Amino acid sequence: MAKLALQTIEEESRRDEGNEFLSFSLAGESYAVPLASVLEIVVPPPLTEVPRAPKAILGVASVRGRLLTVVDLRVVLGVEGESPPNKGRLLLGRGPEDELMAARVDEVDQVLRLPDDQVEQVALGLGADSTEVVRGIGRPGHSSSIVLLDLGAALSRGTR
Amino acid sequence: MQKAVELGSLSTSEADQLSHGEALALMFLPGLSTKSGITELSGRGVGMDVVKTNISRIGGVIDVHSELGIGTKITITLPVTLAIVRALLVRVGSQVFAVPFASVAEVLILETRPRIVEGKEVLSLRGTTLALCRLSQLLRIEGNPSSGKKFVVVAQVGERRLGLVVDEIFGQKDVVIKALGRSLAKVKGFSGATEFDDQRVGLVLDVAAIVEEVWSSTESRTKALSYG
């Protein structure tokens, strides 16, 4: 009986995880990625530019001795506008070939729980490009809207 | 020890037979903590397990000596096989790069104006001609080109020599080279990066690749000229 209860709790938490998103802001807009895809949030260490790297790559930084490629999500998403300097956070996630990478965002906001009926799938045809990075539109409380991204796909796109 | 029995990693009879050293080694068990409660920092039984795992991963050994009422000594032995390389630290624009000593023949102050031969800057060095490459141009680094005095790092790769023009020389340093992520594999000219004392990262120049790049571009241009 106790075992069964435990199983139910586990299942429930797993189901919740699928609907949990971490929201953040980027050039004044709100975005979110699945919480499970964010391995860590860190204050950006000093960044070193890599000459001749793709435009979306801000550079490399050392996070506790590990060398990470840092991707600028604004460039990946083609968002205009300035990011506040000396601010921001890095979201650590898995990029192509499972490489540990970082995505720079302006500000981490909160963890959102979005039931399935508050997530809209993006219609195909919004541009083949955007469909792989944009997973859908979230409507927390059916009011405001927030763009849901695939962190891994965004990191991959940044390296191209 | 009691905790280890509770965790199930040890039976009661095994616990009775543990030597002092074996008992100390229990601290590296994942999930084992001597604390009964969890605080913000400790109590989860993660810390020492992580230390041991990471030290083992790079081929190191961790030893603990402890005596009740006296103290605890933790010895960490690491192999020297991490890629430590003696390098020359140079500045180009606002960026600091490490140039492995193995490919540096000598360093000069750029005093005379370089001559232009076939559209390339060259320098006469003790009777031989040395082609120059301005790293700021090759790597497209802008800004802060210094007060005017420039330096030439004479790089030697096999038979080929190339003068790398830099803005400043900071001296030499032993650096640990770490590989760049595969996401940067397409970016040529760097063999890795190293972390400086202030947590900044400096890129290590792949001198062989740079010499190759400059030479092949010269060759293709020479060809274009002769065909043109």
Interface residues (C-beta under 8 A of the other chain):
Chain A: P45 P46 T48 E49 V50 P51 R52 A53 P54 I57 G59 V60 A61 S62 G65 L67 L68 T69 G95 P96 E97 E99 L100 M101 L155 G158 T159
Chain B: Q95 L139 R140 I141 K178 A179 L180 G181 R182 S183 L184 K186 V187 K188 G189 F190 A193 E195 D198 Q199 R200 V201 G202 L203
